[in-house]
Amino acid sequence: MIKACVGLVGALVLTACTTTVTTRSVAMLEGEIVATTPTGYCVDDEVSTPQTGFVVLAPCATLGAAEAAPGVIGVATLQVGPPDSGSVAGAEIALRDFLITDAGTALLSQSGDPDGVDILSTQAFNSQVMIHFTDTAPPPMAGLQNEEWRAFTDINGRLVTIAVRGLTVAPLQDGPGAALLKLILAGVQAATDIGAGETALEI
């Protein structure tokens, strides 16, 4: 369980916990969407509910798997919205502009307080919006840094939101944080788009 494991992670040194998890690819929402993890990452089966569209990804070593830590260490959440919730394609600039308003930063904040959010950078292109920010509110899981990389996109008409944070003991910097976000985003696809022979995504 990632909440218990995060506290055991030293700077780039991971201690395995009791749960043995090696799930690398998970079908969400009765198989409509498939999420495939980057190399060194696994699905936290104990807290994820893929049938409702929610998945947590973490280094496999923190979930009990006997393997080395990935080059970039972080924790990610993936949330898929209900049917017809997708609204990013064709409105990328509008969404980007909304996210930097008070109403948008309140949406980004864990506490709903726009004053606690500092926008560091944004990108809007090709049916994707990415935003990098800090949030002074307590993180969604104990032991995570207050800096976050978040992406919004549409898959099969559903809004997909991915959030990535590093650990307070080994915080992510902008380059690695953005790279991990993009890799996780690339691994989320409609089941009909999954091709035979695809390989794991590497950081």
C-alpha positions as CSV (number, residue, x, y, z in Angstrom):
1,M,0.0,0.0,0.0
2,I,1.6,3.2,-1.2
3,K,0.6,5.3,1.9
4,A,2.6,2.9,4.1
5,C,5.5,2.6,1.7
6,V,6.2,6.3,1.0
7,G,7.5,6.8,4.5
8,L,10.1,4.1,4.0
9,V,11.7,5.6,0.9
10,G,15.0,7.2,1.4
11,A,16.7,9.4,-1.2
12,L,16.7,7.1,-4.2
13,V,16.8,4.0,-1.9
14,L,13.6,2.0,-1.7
15,T,12.6,-0.5,0.9
16,A,10.1,-3.1,-0.1
17,C,6.8,-3.4,1.8
18,T,4.7,-6.4,2.5
19,T,2.4,-6.2,-0.5
20,T,3.7,-8.0,-3.6
21,V,2.3,-6.3,-6.7
22,T,3.5,-6.6,-10.3
23,T,0.6,-5.3,-12.3
24,R,2.0,-3.5,-15.3
25,S,-1.1,-3.0,-17.4
26,V,-4.7,-2.6,-16.2
27,A,-8.0,-2.5,-18.0
28,M,-10.3,0.3,-16.7
29,L,-14.0,0.7,-16.9
30,E,-14.8,-2.9,-18.0
31,G,-11.9,-2.9,-20.5
32,E,-12.7,0.3,-22.3
33,I,-9.4,2.0,-21.5
34,V,-6.1,0.4,-20.8
35,A,-3.3,1.9,-18.7
36,T,0.3,0.5,-19.2
37,T,2.9,1.6,-16.7
38,P,6.4,2.9,-17.5
39,T,9.3,0.6,-16.8
40,G,9.9,0.2,-13.1
41,Y,6.3,1.2,-12.2
42,C,3.3,-0.9,-11.1
43,V,-0.3,-0.4,-10.3
44,D,-1.0,-0.2,-6.6
45,D,-3.8,-2.8,-6.6
46,E,-4.6,-2.2,-2.9
47,V,-5.9,1.3,-3.4
48,S,-6.7,1.4,-7.1
49,T,-10.3,0.8,-8.4
50,P,-9.9,0.5,-12.1
51,Q,-13.5,-0.5,-12.5
52,T,-14.5,3.0,-11.4
53,G,-11.7,4.6,-13.5
54,F,-9.1,5.3,-10.7
55,V,-5.6,4.0,-10.6
56,V,-2.5,4.8,-8.5
57,L,1.0,4.1,-10.0
58,A,4.2,3.8,-8.0
59,P,7.7,2.3,-8.3
60,C,7.2,-1.5,-8.1
61,A,9.9,-1.7,-5.4
62,T,7.7,0.3,-3.0
63,L,4.9,-2.2,-3.6
64,G,6.9,-5.3,-2.8
65,A,8.3,-6.3,-6.1
66,A,11.9,-7.4,-6.1
67,E,13.4,-5.1,-8.6
68,A,15.5,-2.0,-8.8
69,A,14.0,1.5,-8.5
70,P,13.3,3.4,-11.8
71,G,15.5,6.3,-12.8
72,V,12.7,8.7,-12.0
73,I,10.9,8.2,-8.7
74,G,7.3,9.5,-8.2
75,V,3.7,8.6,-7.5
76,A,0.9,9.1,-10.0
77,T,-2.8,9.1,-9.9
78,L,-5.0,8.4,-13.0
79,Q,-8.7,9.3,-13.1
80,V,-11.0,8.6,-16.0
81,G,-14.3,10.5,-16.1
82,P,-17.8,9.4,-17.0
83,P,-19.0,9.0,-20.6
84,D,-19.1,12.3,-22.6
85,S,-17.0,14.1,-20.0
86,G,-14.2,14.7,-22.5
87,S,-13.9,18.4,-23.4
88,V,-10.2,19.0,-24.1
89,A,-9.9,18.3,-27.9
90,G,-10.5,21.5,-29.7
91,A,-10.6,23.6,-26.6
92,E,-7.0,23.2,-25.4
93,I,-6.2,26.9,-25.2
94,A,-9.5,27.7,-23.4
95,L,-8.8,25.0,-20.8
96,R,-5.3,26.2,-20.3
97,D,-6.5,29.8,-19.9
98,F,-9.2,28.6,-17.4
99,L,-6.7,26.8,-15.3
100,I,-4.7,29.9,-14.6
101,T,-7.7,31.8,-13.3
102,D,-8.8,31.8,-9.6
103,A,-11.5,29.3,-10.4
104,G,-9.0,27.1,-12.2
105,T,-6.4,27.2,-9.5
106,A,-9.1,26.4,-7.0
107,L,-9.8,23.2,-9.0
108,L,-6.1,22.3,-9.0
109,S,-5.7,22.9,-5.2
110,Q,-6.1,20.0,-2.8
111,S,-7.9,22.4,-0.4
112,G,-9.8,24.4,-3.0
113,D,-7.9,27.5,-2.1
114,P,-6.6,29.4,-5.2
115,D,-4.2,31.5,-3.1
116,G,-2.2,28.4,-2.3
117,V,-1.5,27.5,-5.9
118,D,1.5,28.9,-7.9
119,I,1.4,28.1,-11.6
120,L,4.9,27.4,-12.9
121,S,4.2,26.5,-16.5
122,T,1.5,25.3,-18.9
123,Q,1.3,23.5,-22.3
124,A,-1.7,23.1,-24.6
125,F,-1.5,21.1,-27.8
126,N,-2.8,18.0,-29.6
127,S,-5.9,17.4,-27.4
128,Q,-3.7,17.7,-24.3
129,V,-3.3,20.3,-21.6
130,M,-0.4,20.0,-19.1
131,I,0.2,22.2,-16.1
132,H,3.0,22.4,-13.6
133,F,2.3,24.1,-10.2
134,T,2.9,24.1,-6.5
135,D,0.2,23.8,-3.9
136,T,0.6,24.7,-0.3
137,A,-2.3,22.5,0.8
138,P,-1.5,19.1,2.3
139,P,-0.6,16.6,-0.5
140,P,-3.1,13.9,-1.5
141,M,-0.9,11.2,0.1
142,A,1.5,11.7,3.0
143,G,5.2,12.0,2.0
144,L,4.6,13.6,-1.4
145,Q,6.1,16.9,-2.4
146,N,3.9,20.0,-2.9
147,E,4.9,20.4,-6.6
148,E,2.7,18.6,-9.1
149,W,2.6,17.9,-12.9
150,R,-0.9,17.4,-14.2
151,A,-2.3,16.5,-17.6
152,F,-5.8,16.5,-19.1
153,T,-6.8,14.7,-22.2
154,D,-9.8,12.9,-23.9
155,I,-9.9,9.2,-24.5
156,N,-13.0,7.5,-25.9
157,G,-15.0,10.6,-25.1
158,R,-14.0,10.6,-21.4
159,L,-11.9,13.2,-19.6
160,V,-8.6,11.6,-18.4
161,T,-6.7,13.4,-15.6
162,I,-3.2,12.3,-14.6
163,A,-1.3,13.8,-11.7
164,V,2.4,13.2,-10.8
165,R,4.3,14.1,-7.6
166,G,7.7,13.2,-6.2
167,L,8.5,12.4,-2.7
168,T,9.5,14.9,0.0
169,V,12.7,12.9,0.6
170,A,13.5,12.7,-3.1
171,P,11.5,15.5,-4.8
172,L,11.1,15.6,-8.6
173,Q,12.6,18.4,-10.6
174,D,10.8,19.9,-13.6
175,G,12.5,17.9,-16.4
176,P,12.0,14.4,-14.8
177,G,8.6,15.3,-13.5
178,A,7.3,16.4,-16.9
179,A,8.9,13.3,-18.5
180,L,7.2,10.9,-16.1
181,L,3.9,12.6,-16.7
182,K,4.2,12.3,-20.5
183,L,5.2,8.7,-20.3
184,I,2.2,7.8,-18.1
185,L,0.0,9.8,-20.4
186,A,1.4,7.9,-23.4
187,G,0.5,4.6,-21.7
188,V,-3.2,5.4,-21.4
189,Q,-5.1,4.4,-24.5
190,A,-8.5,3.2,-25.7
191,A,-8.5,-0.6,-25.7
192,T,-9.2,-0.5,-29.4
193,D,-6.0,1.4,-30.0
194,I,-3.7,-1.1,-28.3
195,G,-1.5,-2.8,-30.9
196,A,0.2,-6.1,-30.7
197,G,3.8,-6.2,-29.7
198,E,3.9,-2.9,-27.9
199,T,6.8,-2.6,-25.4
200,A,7.1,-1.1,-22.0
201,L,7.6,2.7,-21.8
202,E,11.0,3.6,-20.4
203,I,12.2,6.8,-18.6
